[in-house]
């Protein structure tokens, strides 16, 4: 039987892809997909930085 995927690793990998995209929409999508995850704090900060441009 295969081991289940590492959820935390998958979420962090997704967040790295979001950082590469670097759009408010991508960060907002991440927040919707992973409510309550510690990385949403970083996602919210990134959205604020993008809005200041």
C-alpha positions as CSV (number, residue, x, y, z in Angstrom):
1,X,0.0,0.0,0.0
2,X,1.3,3.5,-0.9
3,X,2.0,6.0,1.7
4,X,-0.4,9.0,1.7
5,X,1.1,12.2,0.4
6,X,2.7,14.6,2.9
7,X,0.0,17.2,3.2
8,X,2.4,19.9,4.7
9,X,4.9,19.4,1.9
10,X,2.2,19.6,-0.7
11,X,0.8,22.9,0.8
12,X,4.3,24.4,1.0
13,X,5.0,23.4,-2.6
14,X,1.7,25.0,-3.7
15,X,2.7,28.2,-1.8
16,X,6.0,28.3,-3.6
17,X,4.1,28.1,-6.9
18,X,1.9,31.0,-5.7
19,X,4.9,33.0,-4.8
20,X,6.3,32.5,-8.3
21,X,3.0,33.7,-9.8
22,X,3.0,36.6,-7.3
23,X,-0.5,37.9,-8.0
24,X,-3.2,38.9,-5.5
25,X,-5.5,36.4,-7.1
26,X,-3.1,33.5,-6.6
27,X,-2.6,34.4,-2.9
28,X,-6.4,34.7,-2.4
29,X,-6.9,31.3,-4.0
30,X,-4.3,29.8,-1.6
31,X,-6.1,31.4,1.4
32,X,-9.5,29.9,0.2
33,X,-8.0,26.5,-0.4
34,X,-6.1,26.3,3.0
35,X,-8.0,28.3,5.6
36,X,-6.3,28.2,8.9
37,X,-2.9,27.2,7.6
38,X,0.0,29.2,9.1
39,X,1.1,30.3,5.6
40,X,-2.0,32.4,5.0
41,X,-0.4,35.1,7.2
42,X,2.4,35.4,4.6
43,X,-0.2,35.3,1.8
44,X,-2.1,38.2,3.3
45,X,1.1,40.2,3.7
46,X,2.0,39.6,0.1
47,X,-1.5,40.8,-1.0
48,X,-1.0,44.0,1.0
49,X,2.5,44.5,-0.7
50,X,1.0,44.0,-4.1
51,X,-1.9,46.5,-3.4
52,X,0.7,49.1,-2.3
53,X,2.2,49.2,-5.8
